[in-house]
């Protein structure tokens, strides 16, 4: 090629690049609609929302254009479906855009053939319904995010196929995480959505979309819990007012008492149940409901003491129930509870008596196991965790708490996934040891620590079930917030935290 030809060729390349760069800036806010499944294959439906949401997330992260969030768009699509809208895809997209205040709508489709994926997309101006630009990319499914980057670059005219925020991974694990993420987006159950997002993070710990969605969803769930607690307290106040309202029929007042007991049990507000059961047991109620309400109050009081680990107090109330209401429908259950409480109270002294011997045997074995070896750090960690769990198993809860805390502080900063799982186990032992000693405020603080630890490390997302298990084992309320005065104990004396029935 002559010198003039080379110069002309270079000019043409530069002109093409300038043309791409000169593409008009997309006007925001941009709404990204679910992609159309051209395969008509139900097993690929997870991609409809998955592609749309990951594209939306990338646009948001780029900072180049304002976007319409998924929740706002979902409401508009639902409303449009109810209206049974008709028209072209472009006109429908424009209607949705106007409903959510978008200036531009991105809509598209996908088609899969074996391991090949084709993505088509177009930008539609909301004001006119005119297609502003189109783009098409094809490649391997395992490179789906690189394909999406290319698609966005072509539509926005940036010429940049790499999103600055995300490290683009490829492979079957990414596709599996992507599928779980798409299914989570389509789920109408918050519980199922959390489970699917956790599975996605477990399948691919660096799957940023699922991890960020999980953090946002769990934050919303915490807000729901706070709102539910406030609503329960308002309902509790109304039920207590009904109980004391002598203008109501005995049946209405009795029903209020039963609803109050159920409210506390469903919410796991055991301090509140103990307080209100004691209060109702001492109330003067109409004769027609007095016996049934007292029966339910004693059963509820026994449950509250048991859940608060006040086993001796629970046994006293259970025995009183069996003595006063031998023909009750709860009799069989209360007998079983009494036997279980007796067995637990017997096990503890026996376990403590053998603890020293078992721990000494473990110490003797650990001396040998600590000899230099390629897996020395592993064995030391497992032995230290054993010392935490052994003390817990033998009811030495205060010792267990100290040893478990030492283990947590020693190993929490290690990068090894197995070490992080062991830290979670130690935190669980600490939480339950504190709960067994009736120190629920400290137990809840350790629970928050466990939750934060799991949230901070995607490679142990599967340990999230420990968080939920621990939360369900603790009272949802606390003694200080629910007890304006010290309630009367089962034998007429005061019951204080850490005293009657609290096993130390």
Secondary structure, DSSP 4 states (H G I P E B T S, - for coil): --HHHHHHHHHHHHHHHHHHHTSPPPPSSEEEPPPEETT--GGGTHHHHHHHHHHHHHHHHH-SS-B--HHHHHHHHHHHHHTT--S-HHHHHHHHHHHHT-SEEEEEEEEEETTEEEEEEEEEETTT--EEEEEEEEEEGGGHHHHHHHHHHHHHT----S-TT-----SHHHHHHHHHHHHHHH-S-HHHHHHHHHHHHHH-TT-HHHHHHHHHHHHHHHHHHHHHHHHHHHHHHHHHHHHT-TTS-HHHHHHHHHHHHHHHHHHT-HHHHHHHHHHHHTS---HHHHHHHHHHHHHHHHHHHHHTTBHHHHHHHHHHHHHH-TT-TTHHHHHHHHHHHHHHHHHHHHHHHHHHHHHHHHHHHHHHHTSS-TTHHHHHHHHHHHHHHHHHHTT-HHHHHHHHHHHHHHHTT---HHHHHHHHHHHHHHHHHHHHTT-HHHHHHHHHHHHHHHHH-GGGGGGHHHHHHHHHHS-SS-HHHH-SSPPBPTTSSB--TTSTTB--
